[in-house]
Amino acid sequence: MATTDTEILIERSGAVTTITLHRPDALNALTPTMLVALDEAIGAAIDDPTQRVVVLTGSGRAFSAGVDLKALGDRELVNGVVGDILDIPARALIDKLANGPIVSIAKVNGFCFTGALEIALACDIMVVADEATLADTHAKFGLRPTWGMSQRLPAAVGMTKARELSLTARNVRGPEAAAIGLAARSVPRDELNAAVDQLIDVIVANSRGVPRRIQRPLPSRRTRGTDRWPGVRSVDRLPDRRHQRTPRGVPLELEHTMDFGVCIASRPSDIDDVVAAERLGFTHAWLADSQMIWSDVYALLALAADRTSTINIGTGVAVAGTRIAPVTAAAIGTINELAPGRTFCGIGTGNTAMRIMGHKPQRIAEFDEYLRVLTALLRGEEVDYTLNGHTAPIRHQMPEYGFVRHDPVPPVYVSAFGPKALGLAAKYGNGLITSVPPEPVAVRGIRTAIAAGREQHGLSTDRHAFPIATLTTIAVLEPGEAIDSDRVKEQVGAFAIAALHYSYEQLTQFGRRPPAHLLPMWDDYVAAVEAVPQERRHLRTHLGHNCWVIPEEERFVTKELIERACLVGTPDDLRARIGELDAAGLDQIVILPPLAAKNDVAADVARELIGQV
């Protein structure tokens, strides 16, 4: 079946979608409308359960000559950046190619320059014609690579060769591209179609699903550090679950794989926990930022960047009220220079970090302005910034000298709970970090609110474009174990009791009554907290915050509190519940275990859940 767009051709044959860039008179140069159409076509292939492979190629004698600068019209390039009109759809489609659940193949039949090469590099496999000519010509035209060239080209050919290719902007023919690792294969042009078809036949004949771990790049260097978490030494030793089935009866490998992150209290002695999390298969390490509780988050992120190779690292979450936006942007940009392509920024108003100093979190209007400035600076843009009543344009003035990195742009996960904050997350964020009850109805409500907010601002409502992560913790029950056993309380009690702390702050700041399940213990809890004089109460409320339960609060860690705040169950129960959360729209579960039990919790999650739901 073939369909035609004005600038692309789409053909489906069996399990394969072939998308052809179709502006042959302009060497298939990329326009904003072509990129949007390409993004939609790739998304449609991903959403179709019958499709296994998507192939990109070009009409005539080119794959694509790169961005059509004429399509920019009167728009001026600022600092060599083509701007959102091209960047937004290009990044969206590249993310789908690089991280989507189906295999992507670039069939490079001819000229492939600059932005087109960035798209081809995002594919899982690139096969080129011997006669094809490839080049990174950003330097020739004074353009900045903003679609991932500076990360994917070195990953393919090595840093030294990548610098040579980018700085000289020289042409590379097909055979050399294959020889240096830029392409997987090079064949004569008249054999290109047959070679790709043969490759597809082999891929389709293999296992139905291609787990994202296979498609992700392998670590670039050996990870240092000891295995501090017993029970699981390596992701490679996890049991093979390919033939298991989900509670809905669907083969497990056909389903979306839930990402698992771990939130780590920032402490120098615990940096090996980030290393271990990477080895256990966690996708994200969220390092906590609360200056009156833990160590400095950015010092720990710098250590984590040096000690790891593949895990995504970022703030969990940075506090807008304690650092001005330019400082946060510079800090995240610095970590992105150390760990390019795997740095993210979680950012929030400071529910705990501000209150623990006796101050309220940042107001929504202030947070709105903060996010506007922060996200612009992280993209490397110039933005008007107001400080002490004076407004002036600002930008980082020397990113090209290795001080900070804006390419690729670190994704921003906005921390949000209420409707106004969720609106800001939809407007400015690349994702959401929240903490909702681990129930599908709560997740669906959040996903619906985010979709409405993004639609209001003309942004994609596609799930792939905006991941949702929730903070909780997990305890895997042993056979016959009660949900409120001493061992379970040790593993989840610190997180559960934090929900009580939060509800008290909501009452005192906004007058919001606690949820019904807290009412039986509420008066006793309030009496214990308010026994401390009001001027010093902020020093008492969050004692042990997510690290341990103080002795006088252990009696409040009840079965119902645990059930409402945490994920606790047998391995099969947890897989079923997490599958339901996935179906409701959740993309990542971030666990926050207490200090004493963190090793056991992480090992249990890795052994029983990661890669299996």
Secondary structure, 3 states (H helix, E strand, C coil): CEEECCCEEEEEECCEEEEEECCHHHCCCECHHHHHHHHHHHHHHHHCCCCCEEEEEECCCEEECCECHHHHCCCCCECCECCHHHHHHHHHHHHHHHHCCCEEEEEECCEEECHHHHHHHHCCEEEEECCCEEECCCHHHCCCCCCCHHHHHHHHHCHHHHHHHHHHCCCEEHHHHHHHCCCCEEECHHHHHHHHHHHHHHHHHCCCCCCHHHHCCCCCCCCCCCCCCCCCCCHHHCCCCCCCECCCCCEHHHCCCCEEEEEECCCHHHHHHHHHHHHHCCCEEEECCCCCCCCCHHHHHHHHHHHCCCCEEEECCEECCCCCHHHHHHHHHHHHHHCCCCEEEEEECCCCCCHHHCCCCCCHHHHHHHHHHHHHHHCCCCEEEEECCEEEEECCCCHHHCCCCCCCCCCEEEECCCHHHHHHHHHHCCEEEECCCCCHHHHHHHHHHHHHHHHHCCCCCCHHHCCEEEEECEEECCCCCCCCCHHHHHHHHHHHHHHHHHHHHHHHHHCCCCCHHHHHHHHHHHHHHHCCCHHHCHHHHCCCCCCCCCHHHHHHCCHHHHHHHCEEECHHHHHHHHHHHHHHCCCEEEECCCCCCHHHHHHHHHHHCCCCC
